[in-house]
Structure formats: structure tokens, C-alpha cells
């Protein structure tokens, strides 16, 4: 990830047959280079930027041994209308060198 650059790490698209709700789950491995303050912010969103109200901050704030991995897991519910729905895992580095690896995303539709 590039510092302060919004990155669409992964997305999922489904077509809702009627109005309802969609529950989205995402997971990933976040890596830091251990030079200190390697932090990322991520959120599940329908937009293209990290949403502060739904963000998770992950990483290291002090120099630690190199090659550290941090698990990231997120779940969020959305109200949907009939038709295509896209959810995204958006992340950005807020300091240091951060990577996001081994991403996975699922979505489940529930009618009203």
C-alpha cells in the first residue's frame, strides 16, 4: 500500500433479486516491514475510500522483528435494493511500508 492512497484491495459483486440485506465478510493478512509505525486502515464499503465510521486500524506502532503478519477480519451489513451490489475492501497505509496479502471476501443476501 502507498501512504495515504486509497486502494481497492478486493471487491465482490452480487445481484440482489429483491430488496433486502447483504452481509459481507473479508479477511486478509497485513504485513509490515518492521521499521516502525507500519500501519494500515481498512474498511468494507460500497465507495472508493476508507470510511472512518467503519474502519479498522492494524499494524505495528513500534519497531518489531521483520516479517510480522497481522490478521485482519471484518464483517459489515448493508441494506440493498434489487439489482447489482458491489462491496469493496478499501485500505490505505497511514505510515510505513504495509502490504495486504491472502485476501478473501464473501457476501450473503437475505430478503426482507
N, C-alpha and C positions, 0 to 999 in steps of 0.2 A: 504494500500500500504506500502511496505517496502522501506525505504530510499535508493535511487539510484538503485533500482531493477526494470527493465522493466517488466510491467505486461500487458498481453493481457486481457483487461477488457471485450471486446466484439468483435465479428467478424461476417461478413456476406459474404456469397459465392453466386455468381450467375454465370450462363453460358451465355456468350455473343454469340449470333448466328452469328455475323459478327463483323468486326472492327467497333469501334465507341467510345462512351464516356459513362462513368458511373459517376453519381453524388451521393455521399454518404453523408448522414446526420447522426449525432449522438447526443444524449443528455444524460445527467446524472445529478445526484446530488452529489456534492463533500462536504464532511463533515470534519471538523477539531475538535480537542479536546480542542481548546482554551487555550493552554499553550504557545502560541506564535510561530510565524514562521511556521505555518502549511500550507505548500504549495505543490502543485502538478503541474506537467507538463504533458500535453496530446497532442497527435496528431493522425490524421487519416492517415494511411499509409498502404502500401502493405507489409512492412517489419515487424521487430520484436522489433524495438527501436523507441523512440520518435525522430521525425525528427525536428531538430532545425528550419529549414526554415518554418515549418508549425505548430509549437507548440503553445499552449495556456497555460499560467500560471494562476493558480487560487488558492484561499485560503486566509488566513489571515496572515499578517506580524506583528501583534501586539496582545497581549492578549485581547481577547474579551469574552463576555459571552459564556458559554459552549453550545453545541448543535447547533451551527450555520450551516446552509446549504447554499451552493453556487450553482447556476445553471450553467451548462456547456452545450453549444450548439456549434456544429462545422459542417461545410459543406466543402467538397472538391471534385473537379472534377478530373477524371483520364481518360487517353486515354487507350483503351483496344483493344486487338486482339481477334479473335474468340476463344472460349473455356472458361474454368473456370477462375474466377477472385475472389480473396479474399481481402477484405479490413478489417483492424483492428483498433480498438480504443486502442492505447497503452498509458499507463500512468505510472508515477513513482513519488514517493514522493521526494521532494528536501529538506524537512525539516519537522520535527514534525510527528504527527500521523494523517494520512489522509485516508479517506475512499471514495470509489466511489460506489454509490448506484443508483437504479432505472434507469439502463441503457436502452437505446433503439437505434436501428440503422436501417436505411432504405437505399436502393440503387435503382436507376433507370437507365436503359440502354437506350441510344439514338443512333440510327445508324448514320453513316456518311452521 
